[in-house]
Amino acid sequence: MPVYAQTYGDPNDPFKTGVNSTCQFPQITIGGIEDGYQHGKDIWNVYHKKLGLIPKQPNERVWFRSSDSPLVQASAGAVLRGVWPDYKGALPLHQMVTSVDTVNEGFSCNAISSTLDKIKATDKWTEHMKVTEKLRSQLGSMLGAEDSSWQETFDHFCDNFQARLCNGYELPCSVSNSSQCVTMNMAEEVFRAGDWEWNYYWRGNEYATKYIQLVEGLFIGEIVADLKTIQDGTSSIDYRHTFIHDGDIGPILGALGINALRWPGMASNIAFEVW
């Protein structure tokens, strides 16, 4: 029986969360599905119709990979349905063993956390925390988001607000006082702070090169190895597509020397073309 998850709230449930939604993490929204499907159609128009690299049906000349995240896998399914809307079979979506995965910070390494600690101990990061303290405190009090995972970075606030706005939903309000809501000005300030953090992580701090090597070096090495197989004529793949995270896009862009790195939005992508 085909089934799907639909979140609901029981009126007799004493644990009120204030969430009014039919989906929850790690489900992808209908807007995300539609966006991925359109992206797949655009890929088809370029890499099949224009360049002839993607075949009419999947074969051994194409290869797909994702992280082990269900949300990323669902995104991949939406994109690939846009590429092959009439294909009836299933496709292998390759994933590494979680404990040694080279994407999504899957390979645990103490040097990663210690380097991040050094980055967050710099004067510029300390100043960033100081000038945004009032905003973080206000949002934390309003939304019950006062623990360290919300207060030490704008990651969760950015994710939450972006997902709502991209899907046409209202910004969140206080559970205890519905008249206290996040304003668009507050959200824009959050996004600016998030952009600053990402540029600082991967470009602006003195440890950026080491941090990129530790977090993403193994996967970047895989990209280089794939390019070398094309260079020496031993590659059997015409089109390779990896579905990963903003936390992978950021360090790759840093390694490529981007001048001003903003937080990679949903559906951000980097294309390497070899001619």
N, C-alpha and C positions, 0 to 999 in steps of 0.2 A: 504494500500500500504506500503510494507516495504521500509523504507528510511534510509539513513545514511548521516551524515554531511561530506561535503568535502570542506575544506577551499580553497579559491582562492584569487588572487589579480587582480583587474581591472587595466589595463594600464593607465586609465584616472584618477585613484584615486590620489588626491594630498597628501594624508596622508601616505606617504611611511614609512613602518616600517622595511624594510629589511628582513622580515621573508619570507622564501621560503619553504613553507610546505603545505601539504594537510590536516593537522589536527592541532588542538589547544586545550589547556587545557579546560575541563578535559577529552578529548578523550585519549584513550589508543592507543599506536602505534601497528602496526602489529607485531613488535618484542616483545612487551609486551604480546600480545595475544598468540603468539607462545610459549613464555616462560611459561606463565600460563598454557597453554594446556599440555606442557611437564611435568610441576610440578604435574598436576592432574593425568597424567598417572603414574608418579612415586608413588604418594600417593596410587593409586589403586593397584599397584604391591605389596606394603608393607601391607596396611591395609585391603585389600580384599584377595589377593592371598595368602599372607603369614600368616596374623593374623586373617582373617575372621571377622573383625569388621565392614567393610563397606559392605552393602548388594548389590546384583546384580542390584536392582533398589531402588531408594529412598523410605524410609519408616519412621515410627515414631521413629526408633532407631537412626536416624542421625539428627543433628540440625546445622543450619548455620546462621551466623550473620555477619553483616558488619557495618561500620559507614555509615553516610548518604551521603558520597562522591560518586558522579557518577563514578569517576575514579576507586575507590576501588570496587564499585559494578561491573563495567566492568571486573576488574581483577578477581573477584570471579566467574563471568560467564565463563571466559576462563578456570580457574582451574577446575570448576565443569563439564565443557564439556569434559575435559581430563579424569575426573573420570568416567563419564557415557557418552561416545561418541555416543551411539545409543539411548539414552533415548529421547522420543518425547515430554514429558510433561514439565510443568513449576515447578520451585522449590521456596518455600518461603525463602527469605533471610531476616532474622529478623533485624530490626533496632529500636533503642530506639527513643523516641521523641527528636528532636535535642536539645531543651533547657535543657534537663536533661540527655543527653547521657553521659556515663561513659568512652567513648573512644574519641580519637582525641581532647582532651581538650575541649569537648563539654559542660561541666558543668562549667559555669562562676563562678569565685571565685577571689575576690580581693587579697586574700592571695597568689595566684599563681604569679600574676604580681609583688607583693611586694617582694616575695622571690627571684624571678628572678632578680629584681633590686639589691638586696643584693649580689647575686652571681656575677653580672656584676660590682659591686663596689669593689670587692676584688682586692688585689695587682696583683695576677696572671692573672686575666682577663684583667686588665689594661695593664699589660705587653704584653699580647697576642695581644691586639688592637694596641699597639705601634709598635711591631715588624712586624705586617702585614699591617701597614698603607700604605706603599708605594705600595704594591700589590693591595689593595682595591681601592686606588686612581687611579692607572693605569687602572684597569679594569672598574671602574666607568666612567672615562673619555672616554675610548674607546667604551663602550657599552651603554652609556647614562644611567647608573645605579648608580646614585649619591644620591638617597634619602636614608633615614635612614633604610628602610627595606632591602636594599642591603648592606649598609655600616656598620651596627652594628653587623652583623653576616655573616658567609659564607654560610648560608642556601640556598639562591637563586642561588648563583654562583654554588654551588655543585649540586643542582638539575638540573640546566640548562646544565652544562657540562657533568654530568653523563648520562642524558637522550640522549644527542647527541652521546656520545661515545658508549653507550650500543647498539645504533641502527645503528652504522656505519656511522654517519654523521660527517661533519667537525666541528671543534670548531668555535665559532662565530667570525665575523670580525666587524670592525667599519662600521656603516651605511654611514658615511660621507667620509670614506677613506678605501677602500676595501683592501689596502695593510697592514693595521694594524689589525692583527688577534691574537687571543689568541693562545699561543703556548702550546705544550704538557707539557713543563716544568712548565709553569704558572698553567695549570690545575692540575698537580700533587701537586704543592704547595698549591693550593686551597683545594685539597682533604686531604692533611696532616693537614691543619688548621681546616677543618671541623671535622676530626677525633679527634683532640685535644679538640675542643669545646664540642663534645658529651661526651667524657670521663670526661671532667670537669663538665658538667651539672649533670651527673648521678653517678659519682664516686669520682671525685677529689676535690670537694669543701666542705666546712664545713657545708653547708646547704643541702647537697645532700639527706639525708634521709627524711627531711621535704619536700623537693621539690618533691620527688617520691611519698610521701604520698598524697600531695595535687593534683598532676597531675594525678596519676594513681592508687591511693589507693583504690578507689571504684571498679575499674575493677579487680585489684588484689584480692580484697575481694570476687568478684564473682567467680574467679578461685578457690580460697580456698573453697568456699561454694560448688562448683561443685565436688571438690575432696572429700569433706566430705560425699556427698550423695553416692559416690561410696564406701567409707569406711564403711558406715552403711547399705549398700545394698538397698537404696531407689531410686537409679538412674534408669531412664528408657532410658538413652541415652548411646549408645556404642561408638559413634564417634561425637565429637563436634568440629567445625571449625569456628574460628572468623577471618574475614578479616579486618585488621586495618592498622595503619600507622607507619612510622618510629618513630614518636613521642610517640607511645605506646610501640613499641619494646624496645626503649632505656631505659625508666624507669623500665620496667620489668626485663631487663638484669641487670640493676643496683641493683634492689631489690634481684636478685639471686646471687649477689656478683661477677659478672664477673671481672676478673683482669684487662683487657685492652679492653675498649669498643671502637670500631670503629663505624663510621656512618653506621647504618643498610642500606645496599644496597637494591635495588629493589628485591622483592621476598625473602627477609630474612624471616625466620620463626623459631618459637620456638615450640617444640612438648613436651607435658607432657604425658607420658605413665604411667598408673597405673596397677600394676601387683599384 
